Amino acid sequence: MTPLALNDFAVLGALNRAGHPLTVDRVAAAAHLPPSGPGVSLSPDSIRRIMTRLQARGLVENSQDGGWQLTQRGRVLWAAKGKRFTL
């Protein structure tokens, strides 16, 4: 398994900040405008690929509302390592 990339952490951070399920478009907007720094620009297609990778690792899940959210494992990872990657 490859290590998580900066774009992966940008998506995890967007989901963590939201605290509720987000659609792909909302994740793109949140990753582009984080609370500190310039953020990253990700297309909806790249976010879908990232979500698929993160879902395979058990870090995110697609909720019944159709939005994406962090799993317990994703929240633990973000609490342990994610804050270092806040843009």
C-alpha positions in Angstrom: 0.0 0.0 0.0 1.4 3.4 -1.0 1.7 6.2 1.6 -1.0 8.9 1.7 -0.3 11.9 -0.5 -0.9 15.6 0.3 -4.1 15.5 -1.8 -5.3 12.6 0.3 -4.8 14.6 3.4 -6.5 17.6 1.8 -9.6 15.5 1.3 -9.4 14.0 4.8 -9.1 17.5 6.2 -12.1 18.8 4.3 -14.2 15.9 5.6 -12.9 16.4 9.1 -13.7 20.1 9.1 -17.2 19.6 7.8 -18.2 17.1 10.5 -21.1 15.8 8.3 -21.3 14.0 4.9 -20.2 16.0 1.9 -20.8 15.5 -1.8 -17.7 15.5 -4.1 -18.3 19.1 -5.2 -18.5 20.2 -1.6 -15.3 18.4 -0.8 -13.6 20.1 -3.7 -14.7 23.5 -2.5 -13.6 22.8 1.1 -10.2 21.5 0.0 -9.8 24.6 -2.2 -10.6 27.1 0.7 -9.2 25.6 3.9 -9.1 27.9 7.0 -5.4 28.5 6.7 -3.3 28.7 3.5 -4.1 28.7 -0.1 -5.5 25.1 -0.3 -5.4 22.7 -3.2 -7.3 22.7 -6.4 -8.8 19.3 -7.1 -11.2 18.3 -9.9 -14.3 16.3 -9.0 -12.8 13.3 -11.0 -9.6 13.4 -8.9 -11.6 13.6 -5.7 -13.6 10.6 -6.8 -10.4 8.6 -7.4 -9.0 9.8 -4.0 -12.3 8.8 -2.3 -12.1 5.3 -3.9 -8.5 4.9 -2.6 -9.4 6.2 0.9 -12.5 4.0 1.0 -10.4 0.9 0.1 -8.2 1.8 3.2 -11.3 2.1 5.4 -10.8 5.8 6.0 -14.0 7.2 4.4 -17.4 5.9 3.7 -20.3 6.9 1.5 -23.2 7.7 3.8 -26.9 6.9 3.1 -27.4 10.6 2.3 -25.0 10.2 -0.7 -22.2 12.2 0.9 -18.8 11.1 2.0 -17.6 11.1 5.6 -14.7 9.9 7.7 -14.9 6.5 9.3 -13.7 6.0 12.9 -10.4 4.9 11.5 -10.2 8.0 9.3 -10.9 10.2 12.4 -8.2 8.5 14.4 -5.7 8.9 11.5 -6.6 12.6 11.2 -6.2 13.1 14.9 -2.8 11.4 15.0 -1.2 12.8 11.8 -3.6 15.0 9.8 -3.1 18.3 11.6 0.5 18.3 10.3 -0.8 18.4 6.8 -3.2 21.3 7.2 -2.6 23.6 4.3 
